């Protein structure tokens, strides 16, 4: 599969998901457990993506480097109610700064 | 600030309180749109750093148009995952938009021809601004104005981020991998309010750490999705008896 095919397929599925929500009767997904699971799904996926982006190294290794410090600073910024864009910029500045100082 | 002539056609004919309230919703919608759209810069830069070209990046923002899934897609590709793993992660993360569609379609009252447009604009922000209003009419204003504002700014800033990111060169030197990790933390943070959410996140972190050395890139994130299933199906603890007056 080429990268373009993956991009377009993922876009089509994203639209289909939104569109189905507008089409199906609300009663279909009204079960308490279904609602709990669907609201927890983004939490599980995003938490896993945090791990992969922070610790993921080449070929299935886990690596501790400047990214972990960047995430720690991001969490502190979020506790202090910093807006999204500032958190992301801080993450970049910390990682770039540590590398400029010669630490991984 | 003076209002330009003709800025609000027929404004004086409407009840003053109502049109003021509508303007407040519109102001809220466009400020949310600008604030959200601005971080399209980080998406654009991270996407080209992950190996997508400028046009693939632009296509994701224009067609997929749901930030969390877009970050996830380029994150999986950047980590060396397959196209199928990237599609699956992005799609699972986008399921919540379907639930938003269920909610907003109840008050939007769109005609068939508008339904595709309404669907495409159904995201976290447009839903949040809409359901924060008290009545159906301001809800509709909130939905459409926020959706359109986010769409315009998100796509504009994605293009800027992709072009600038392309010119930067080595993404690690500029700390863009640190920015990507921070972006996912910031996307996760507002969802961690309940105990269920905290438990799900903790379980997902453990599962991911355990699975990363065992599975190809992209798969650990999908396995971690099971954490939502486990916590969601876990019998919910009853409220303590003492707390309810007998």
Interface residues (C-beta under 8 A of the other chain):
Chain A: X1 X2 X3 X4 X5 X6 X7 X8 X9 X10 X11 X12 X13 X14 X15 X17 X18 X19 X20 X21 X22 X23 X24 X26 X28 X29 X33 X35 X36 X37 X38 X39 X40 X41 X42 X43 X44 X45 X46 X47 X48 X49 X50 X51 X52 X53 X54 X55 X56 X58 X60 X61 X62 X66 X67 X69 X70 X71 X73 X74 X75 X78 X83 X84 X85 X87 X88 X89 X90 X91 X92 X93 X94 X95 X96 X97 X99
Chain B: X35 X36 X38 X39 X41 X42 X51 X52 X56 X59 X60 X63 X64 X65 X66 X68 X69 X71 X72 X73 X75 X77 X79 X80 X82 X83 X84 X86 X87 X89 X90 X91 X92 X93 X94 X95 X96 X97 X98 X99 X100 X101 X102 X103 X104 X105 X106 X110 X115 X116 X118 X119 X120 X122 X172 X173 X174 X175 X176 X177 X178 X179 X180 X181 X182 X183 X184 X185 X186 X187 X188 X189 X191 X192 X196 X197 X200 X201 X202 X203 X204 X205 X207 X208 X209 X212 X213 X214 X215 X216 X217 X220 X221 X224 X225 X226 X227 X228 X229 X231 X232 X233
